[in-house]
């Protein structure tokens, strides 16, 4: 597999703008001021990004001709499952504010991002991800987690 294109890195970093902008918007308000639309916006964007991360694995699975060979059937199943699970976590996060606190949805998103990056780190160690992918993913995930944690702590304290 080839190295990540520069455009992928630039777009990945650009994808952080909504997280940072929404977190900054929420942090500017005192903790006693409700900001439900901003919280819902970050939940929705987080769900979309989790779905996107899953789609990466579907793309890799479908593009890898070796995976049609029986020896690679397990890897194919794992990649396809990883492609679906982040989207389901994101969907759950979108539904949570309908029945519980939106802050719980932020926790679900945090867990989803952490588990996804940990599984991807394992896949990278197994040689299943493009070179440079995890360096970018760790950076992006760290910023996303800082934003979500800042929002969560600001609203809780």
C-alpha positions as CSV (number, residue, x, y, z in Angstrom):
1,X,0.0,0.0,0.0
2,X,1.2,3.5,-0.8
3,X,1.7,6.4,1.5
4,X,-1.1,8.8,2.4
5,X,-1.7,11.5,-0.2
6,X,-1.1,15.1,1.1
7,X,-4.7,15.9,0.2
8,X,-5.9,13.2,2.6
9,X,-3.9,14.8,5.4
10,X,-5.1,18.3,4.6
11,X,-8.7,17.1,4.4
12,X,-8.4,15.1,7.6
13,X,-7.1,18.2,9.4
14,X,-9.8,20.3,7.9
15,X,-12.3,17.8,9.3
16,X,-11.3,18.9,12.7
17,X,-12.7,22.4,12.1
18,X,-16.3,21.6,13.1
19,X,-15.1,19.9,16.3
20,X,-12.9,22.7,17.3
21,X,-15.4,25.5,16.4
22,X,-18.3,23.8,18.2
23,X,-16.2,23.1,21.3
24,X,-14.9,26.7,21.3
25,X,-18.5,28.0,20.9
26,X,-19.7,25.9,23.9
27,X,-16.7,26.8,26.0
28,X,-17.4,30.5,25.5
29,X,-20.7,30.2,27.2
30,X,-20.8,29.9,31.1
31,X,-21.6,26.4,32.3
32,X,-25.1,27.4,33.4
33,X,-26.1,28.6,29.9
34,X,-27.7,25.7,28.0
35,X,-26.4,25.2,24.5
36,X,-28.4,22.3,23.3
37,X,-28.1,23.1,19.6
38,X,-24.3,23.2,19.7
39,X,-24.2,20.0,21.7
40,X,-26.5,18.3,19.2
41,X,-24.4,19.7,16.4
42,X,-21.2,18.1,17.8
43,X,-23.1,14.8,18.4
44,X,-24.3,14.8,14.8
45,X,-20.9,15.6,13.4
46,X,-19.2,13.0,15.6
47,X,-21.7,10.4,14.3
48,X,-21.0,11.3,10.7
49,X,-17.2,11.1,11.3
50,X,-17.5,7.7,13.0
51,X,-19.5,6.5,10.0
52,X,-16.8,7.8,7.7
53,X,-14.1,6.0,9.7
54,X,-16.0,2.8,9.2
55,X,-16.3,3.4,5.5
56,X,-12.5,3.5,5.3
57,X,-12.4,-0.2,6.3
58,X,-15.1,-1.2,3.8
59,X,-13.1,0.6,1.1
60,X,-9.9,-1.2,2.1
61,X,-11.7,-4.6,2.3
62,X,-13.3,-4.2,-1.1
63,X,-10.2,-3.0,-2.8
64,X,-8.0,-5.8,-1.6
65,X,-8.1,-8.7,-4.1
66,X,-6.2,-11.0,-1.7
67,X,-9.1,-11.0,0.7
68,X,-11.2,-13.1,-1.7
69,X,-8.7,-16.0,-0.9
70,X,-10.0,-18.3,1.9
71,X,-6.9,-17.6,4.0
72,X,-8.0,-14.0,4.2
73,X,-11.7,-14.6,4.9
74,X,-11.3,-13.7,8.6
75,X,-9.6,-10.4,7.8
76,X,-12.3,-9.6,5.3
77,X,-15.0,-10.3,8.0
78,X,-13.2,-8.2,10.6
79,X,-12.7,-5.3,8.2
80,X,-16.4,-5.3,7.1
81,X,-17.5,-5.5,10.7
82,X,-15.3,-2.6,11.6
83,X,-16.8,-0.8,8.7
84,X,-20.3,-1.1,10.3
85,X,-19.7,-0.8,14.0
86,X,-18.6,2.8,14.2
87,X,-21.7,3.8,12.2
88,X,-23.9,2.0,14.7
89,X,-22.2,3.7,17.6
90,X,-22.7,7.0,15.9
91,X,-26.4,6.2,15.3
92,X,-26.8,5.3,19.0
93,X,-25.2,8.6,20.0
94,X,-27.7,10.4,17.8
95,X,-30.6,8.6,19.4
96,X,-29.5,9.0,23.0
97,X,-30.6,12.7,23.4
98,X,-34.2,11.6,22.6
99,X,-34.3,9.5,25.8
100,X,-31.5,10.6,28.0
101,X,-28.9,13.4,28.5
102,X,-27.0,14.5,25.4
103,X,-23.9,14.3,27.6
104,X,-24.3,10.5,27.6
105,X,-24.2,10.7,23.8
106,X,-20.8,12.5,24.1
107,X,-19.5,9.7,26.3
108,X,-20.7,7.1,23.7
109,X,-18.9,9.1,20.9
110,X,-15.7,9.2,23.0
111,X,-15.9,5.4,23.5
112,X,-16.6,4.9,19.8
113,X,-13.6,7.0,18.7
114,X,-11.3,5.3,21.3
115,X,-12.3,1.8,20.3
116,X,-12.0,2.6,16.6
117,X,-8.5,4.0,16.9
118,X,-7.4,1.1,19.1
119,X,-8.7,-1.5,16.6
120,X,-7.0,0.5,13.7
121,X,-3.8,0.5,15.6
122,X,-3.9,-3.2,15.9
123,X,-4.7,-3.5,12.1
124,X,-1.7,-1.3,11.5
125,X,0.6,-3.6,13.5
126,X,-0.8,-6.4,11.4
127,X,0.1,-4.6,8.2
128,X,-3.5,-4.0,7.1
129,X,-3.4,-0.2,6.9
130,X,-1.5,2.2,4.7
131,X,1.7,3.7,6.0
132,X,1.2,6.9,7.8
133,X,-2.5,6.3,8.4
134,X,-2.1,5.8,12.2
135,X,0.0,8.9,12.7
136,X,-2.8,10.9,11.1
137,X,-5.5,9.0,13.0
138,X,-3.9,9.4,16.4
139,X,-3.5,13.1,15.8
140,X,-7.1,13.5,14.6
141,X,-8.5,11.3,17.4
142,X,-6.6,13.2,20.0
143,X,-8.0,16.5,18.9
144,X,-11.6,15.1,18.7
145,X,-11.3,13.6,22.1
146,X,-10.0,16.8,23.6
147,X,-12.9,18.7,22.1
148,X,-15.5,16.1,23.3
149,X,-13.9,15.9,26.8
150,X,-13.8,19.8,27.0
151,X,-17.5,20.0,26.1
152,X,-18.4,17.2,28.5
153,X,-16.4,18.6,31.4
154,X,-17.7,22.1,30.8
155,X,-21.3,21.0,30.9
156,X,-20.8,18.7,33.9
157,X,-18.9,21.1,36.1
